[in-house]
Amino acid sequence: MKKNLSILSGLILAAGLSATLLAQPSTAPEGASVYIVSPQNGDTVSTTFTVVFGLSGMGVAPAGIAMPNTGHHHLLINMDTLPDLGQPLGADVMHFGLGQTETTVTLEPGQHTLQLVLGDHMHVPHNPPVMSEKITITVE
C-alpha cells in the first residue's frame, strides 16, 4: 500500500509539473543560441545537401515533451519575414519535432537563405526567441 501511495504521489507531482509547464510561456535561458553548423554562410552546395543544426545553452526534446530549457528545431528556407513568434510555427517552415539535429534538403539552383528557430513543446518560439543568423548559400 505504501509503495502504491508513493507511485501515486509521483504521478500527481509529474502531472502538476506538466500542467505548470503547459500554462506558462517557455522561456529561454540567457545566452542560449541556435546556429547552422553547415553549410556556412556563402557556401556553394549541390542541389541535395545536408544541413546540420547546432544548439548551445539548451537541450533538444521532441515536440509534445514539456521540459524546461529544451526545444526542437525549425528550419526556415527563403523566408523574407519571420513568422509570428508568439504563435506555433506553421506549415511554411520545416519541423523537426522528433528532435532531429540535421536534415537533407533539395533546392533548385540559385541563391537561398536558411535560418533556424527553436520551438518549445508546442512549436512556439521561446521568449526571448532562440534564432540563428540567416545565412545565404548558392545551389549549383
N, C-alpha and C positions, 0 to 999 in steps of 0.2 A: 504494500500500500504506500509506504514512504517513497519507494522508487517511482511509482506512478505519479505521486504528487510532485516529485522533482521534475519528471518529464513534462507534466502539465504546466508547471510554473515556467519552465524553459520555453515552451511553446507560446505561452501568454507573453513573455518578455520579448520573444522574437516577433510576434505579431504586433506588439506595441511599437517596437523599433521600426518595423516595416511601415506601419501607419504613419509614424512620425516622419520618416524619410519621404513618403509619398506626399505628405501635406506641406512640406517646405520646399522652396526652390533650391535646387542643387547649387552649392557654392563651390568655387574652385579655390584651392589654396594659393596663397601668394607665391608668385614665381613659377606656377605651373605653365608648361609650354608644350605645344604640339608642333611638329615640323615634318617636312618631307625629306627623308634621308636620300632617296634617289627616285627619279632623276633630280639633278640640281638645276637651279635657275640658269638658263642659257644653253642647256644641253640639247643635242640633237639625238633623236631616238628613232627606231624603226616604227612601223605602224602598230605593231604589238609590242608592248614593253611592260615592265614591272614597276609599280610604284610601291616604295617601302615607306611605312609610316613610323615616325618617332614620337615619343612622349616622355616628358620629364616632370617630376613632381607629383604625378598621379599614376594610378594603375588602370588597366583595361579590364572591363567587366562586360559581359553580354547585355544586350538590351533586356529590360524586364527585371534585372537584378539590381536592387537598390542598395548600394554600398557607398559609404562616404568616400570622397576623393577618388572616384573612378568614373569612367565613361567609356564610350565606344566611338570609333572614327566614322566620319562622313567626309566624302571627297566631292568637292565642287569642281566641275570642269567647265571652263569657258563662261563663268558667271560674272557679268559686269557689275551687278549689285548683289549684296548679301541678302539672303532670305531674312525674314523676320526672326531675330534671335531670341525673341520671347515666346516663340511658338515651336512645336515639334517640327523638325526638319522634314520636308515633304519629298515627293517623288522626283523632284528636279535635281536631287543630289543622290550620290551613291551611298547606301547604308551598309555598314559592316557590323551589324547587330550581334553577330556571333563572337565578336572580339577579335576579328582578323586584324593583322598588323601589316598586311601587304595585299596587293591585288594585281591582276594583269588587265591592262587596258588596251583597247584597239581604237585608234583615231585616224581620221583622214589626214593626208599630208597637209602641212601648213603649220602656222603658229597656234598654240593652245596655252591656256592658263590652267593651273592646278592649285587648289587650296584645300587644307584640312580644317574641319571644325569638329571639336569633341562634343558629343551629346551625352546627356545623362541617361538613366534607365528608361526614360520616356521619350528619347530622341530630342530633348530640349537642350539647347546650348547652356552651359553653366553661367553663373553670374559671379565674376565677370567672365565673358566668353573666352574660351581657350581655342585660339585660331592660329594657324600658321600664316606666314607671309605668303602672298600669292606669287607663284613662280611662273615663268614663261618658258616653254620648250618648243622646239621645232621638230615636227614629224616629217621624215623623208619617205 
